[in-house]
Structures are given as structure tokens and as C-alpha cells.
Amino acid sequence: MTTTTDRVEFRVTPDLKQELEEAASAIGVTVAAFVKDAAVRTARQTLREQRQLLLDAQSWDKFAAAIDRPGRVVPGFADLLDHPSILGTA
């Protein structure tokens, strides 16, 4: 089990605080637990939406066809590897 040590703090209006208290009480949890649960669910949903690419069938077919096509030779592109980078070395 991970120990919780970090804090997240924010200010709310009195009306919003009252609403959060009522909602938390309605399901029998503390305001902290209620807000934490809502924040975690929203964060995970946001990250899921940002990390997933959803395509309809027609778009998937176009995407699959594009990645299945063989690569092509771009004249001079391979020559770039034979010259020092203008960005310097790492």
C-alpha cells in the first residue's frame, strides 16, 4: 500500500463547499474522499481520451492500408546520415 503524503489544495466558494459536503454526506464519505475520487476518475478518463485513438471502420481501413504500404526511397535522405548534424552531438 502506498503512503499518501502529498497534498492538493484549492479554494472554493461557500456554495460549492456546501454542495460538496452534501454530496459527500449523501453517499457516506468525507468531502476529501469524495473530491479525491472524483478527481482521480476525471484524471484517468482525461488521460484515456488523450491516449486512445478511436476510428470508425472506414477510417481504420484507410489507416491500415497506409501502414501496410511498402516504404519508398526518398532520394538524398539516406545521405543525411553520412553528414554531421547541424544540431551538434548529444
GUMARPA-568867 format. One line per field, with one value per atom (N, C-alpha, C): residue in one letter; x, y, z negated. Coordinates in steps of 0.02 Angstrom, whole numbers, padded with zeros to 5 digits. Atoms other than C-alpha are relative to their C-alpha. Example, Ala and Ser with C-alpha at 12.3 -4.5 7.8 and 13.67 -1.06 7.14 Angstrom:
resn = [a	a	a	s	s	s];
east = [00045	00615	00045	-00042	00684	-00039];
north = [-00059	-00225	00060	-00059	-00053	00055];
up = [00000	-00390	00000	00003	-00357	-00037];
This chain:
resn = [m	m	m	t	t	t	t	t	t	t	t	t	t	t	t	d	d	d	r	r	r	v	v	v	e	e	e	f	f	f	r	r	r	v	v	v	t	t	t	p	p	p	d	d	d	l	l	l	k	k	k	q	q	q	e	e	e	l	l	l	e	e	e	e	e	e	a	a	a	a	a	a	s	s	s	a	a	a	i	i	i	g	g	g	v	v	v	t	t	t	v	v	v	a	a	a	a	a	a	f	f	f	v	v	v	k	k	k	d	d	d	a	a	a	a	a	a	v	v	v	r	r	r	t	t	t	a	a	a	r	r	r	q	q	q	t	t	t	l	l	l	r	r	r	e	e	e	q	q	q	r	r	r	q	q	q	l	l	l	l	l	l	l	l	l	d	d	d	a	a	a	q	q	q	s	s	s	w	w	w	d	d	d	k	k	k	f	f	f	a	a	a	a	a	a	a	a	a	i	i	i	d	d	d	r	r	r	p	p	p	g	g	g	r	r	r	v	v	v	v	v	v	p	p	p	g	g	g	f	f	f	a	a	a	d	d	d	l	l	l	l	l	l	d	d	d	h	h	h	p	p	p	s	s	s	i	i	i	l	l	l	g	g	g	t	t	t	a	a	a];
east = [00041	00000	00044	-00038	00065	-00023	00016	00075	-00015	00018	-00013	00032	-00035	00096	-00009	00006	00071	-00070	00065	-00068	-00018	00027	-00177	-00050	00045	-00262	-00029	00032	-00385	-00056	00053	-00510	-00065	00066	-00697	-00045	00049	-00845	-00038	00040	-00953	-00056	00054	-01093	00026	-00029	-00980	00021	-00019	-00913	-00061	00063	-01091	-00024	00022	-01133	00043	-00046	-00979	-00015	00016	-01022	-00064	00064	-01200	00008	-00010	-01146	00040	-00040	-01014	-00042	00043	-01138	-00052	00051	-01266	00024	-00026	-01151	00043	-00032	-01074	00076	-00073	-00896	00018	-00024	-00790	00004	-00009	-00775	00066	-00065	-00592	-00004	00006	-00634	-00042	00044	-00774	00038	-00037	-00664	00057	-00055	-00516	-00024	00028	-00623	-00021	00022	-00700	00060	-00060	-00530	00038	-00036	-00449	-00038	00040	-00594	00006	-00004	-00588	00070	-00068	-00398	00012	-00009	-00400	-00039	00041	-00541	00035	-00034	-00447	00061	-00060	-00286	-00018	00023	-00379	-00020	00022	-00460	00058	-00057	-00294	00047	-00046	-00201	-00030	00032	-00328	-00018	00021	-00361	-00057	00058	-00535	-00018	00016	-00575	-00062	00056	-00733	00029	-00024	-00722	00034	-00029	-00689	00068	-00063	-00552	00052	-00047	-00474	00027	-00022	-00468	00051	-00048	-00380	00066	-00060	-00258	00040	-00033	-00220	00032	-00028	-00194	00063	-00058	-00074	00061	-00059	00035	00021	-00018	00032	00038	-00036	00101	00075	-00073	00285	00029	-00033	00403	00028	-00029	00479	00067	-00066	00654	-00007	00000	00674	00071	-00068	00823	00034	-00039	00958	-00013	00016	00875	00052	-00050	00997	00067	-00063	01141	00006	-00001	01091	00036	-00032	01158	00076	-00072	01331	00032	-00026	01350	-00013	00012	01368	-00064	00063	01209	00013	-00006	01184	-00021	00021	01112	00054	-00054	01276	-00009	00004	01305	-00025	00028	01223	00052];
north = [-00059	00000	00063	-00061	00172	00050	-00051	00304	00066	-00065	00466	00055	-00053	00613	00068	-00063	00744	00028	-00034	00872	00038	-00042	00958	00046	-00047	01116	00048	-00049	01234	00034	-00039	01365	-00007	00005	01354	00053	-00046	01467	-00036	00033	01436	-00044	00040	01375	-00067	00062	01248	-00046	00041	01189	-00035	00029	01161	-00056	00051	01065	-00063	00058	00954	-00037	00032	00922	-00040	00035	00874	-00063	00058	00759	-00055	00049	00675	-00033	00027	00653	-00048	00042	00579	-00071	00067	00434	-00026	00024	00422	00001	-00007	00480	00070	-00067	00627	00042	-00045	00779	-00015	00016	00737	-00062	00062	00560	00012	-00014	00624	00038	-00041	00755	-00040	00041	00637	-00051	00050	00501	00032	-00034	00624	00024	-00024	00698	-00057	00058	00528	-00028	00026	00467	00046	-00047	00626	00000	00002	00621	-00061	00062	00440	00002	-00006	00475	00046	-00048	00626	-00032	00032	00527	-00054	00052	00382	00031	-00034	00501	00029	-00030	00584	-00053	00052	00420	-00049	00047	00324	00034	-00023	00344	-00045	00039	00288	00017	-00010	00263	-00040	00039	00213	-00050	00054	00064	00027	-00027	00169	00033	-00032	00271	-00053	00054	00111	-00032	00030	00036	00043	-00046	00191	00000	00001	00190	-00064	00064	00005	-00005	00001	00024	00043	-00045	00168	-00031	00030	00074	-00065	00062	-00084	00014	-00016	00007	-00005	00003	-00027	00071	-00065	00115	00018	-00021	00217	00034	-00031	00279	00074	-00073	00466	00018	-00016	00523	00050	-00043	00600	-00007	00005	00555	-00041	00043	00415	00036	-00037	00534	00045	-00042	00640	-00034	00037	00503	00000	-00001	00522	00067	-00067	00704	00017	-00020	00781	00040	-00036	00850	00075	-00072	01038	00016	-00010	01016	-00018	00020	00954	-00071	00068	00794	00001	00005	00736	-00025];
up = [00000	00000	00000	-00005	00045	-00053	00050	-00090	00034	-00029	-00045	-00042	00035	-00089	00034	-00037	00047	-00009	00009	00034	00063	-00052	00161	-00035	00033	00101	00050	-00043	00184	-00039	00034	00134	00039	-00031	00168	-00033	00028	00140	-00056	00053	-00013	00029	-00031	00101	00026	-00026	00186	-00057	00057	00019	-00029	00026	-00042	00045	-00049	00117	-00006	00008	00097	-00065	00064	-00085	00004	-00007	-00041	00042	-00044	00100	-00036	00037	-00008	-00054	00053	-00150	00029	-00031	-00031	00013	-00013	00007	-00057	00061	-00166	00001	00000	-00132	-00021	00016	-00184	00063	-00057	-00074	00035	-00030	-00048	00044	-00039	00009	00062	-00057	00121	00055	-00049	00205	00031	-00024	00219	00052	-00046	00301	00066	-00061	00424	00041	-00036	00467	00034	-00028	00494	00060	-00056	00604	00061	-00055	00708	00031	-00025	00723	00044	-00039	00782	00065	-00061	00906	00050	-00043	00974	00033	-00028	00996	00049	-00047	01077	00066	-00061	01201	00040	-00033	01239	00031	-00022	01263	00050	-00045	01366	00065	-00066	01550	00022	-00020	01597	00072	-00070	01780	00019	-00026	01869	00051	-00044	01989	00063	-00061	02143	-00013	00018	02058	-00017	00017	01989	00064	-00063	02164	00035	-00031	02231	-00039	00042	02085	00011	-00009	02103	00069	-00068	02291	00003	-00002	02263	-00035	00034	02138	00031	-00034	02244	00065	-00062	02397	-00012	00008	02426	-00001	00002	02389	00068	-00064	02529	-00013	00005	02560	00014	-00010	02541	00018	-00022	02644	-00048	00042	02535	-00075	00071	02371	-00038	00033	02327	-00005	00002	02368	-00062	00060	02218	-00058	00055	02104	00006	-00011	02180	-00019	00016	02127	-00073	00070	01954	-00006	00012	01881	-00010	00012	01884	-00072	00069	01709	-00050	00045	01638	-00023	00026	01543	-00072	00068	01385	-00048];
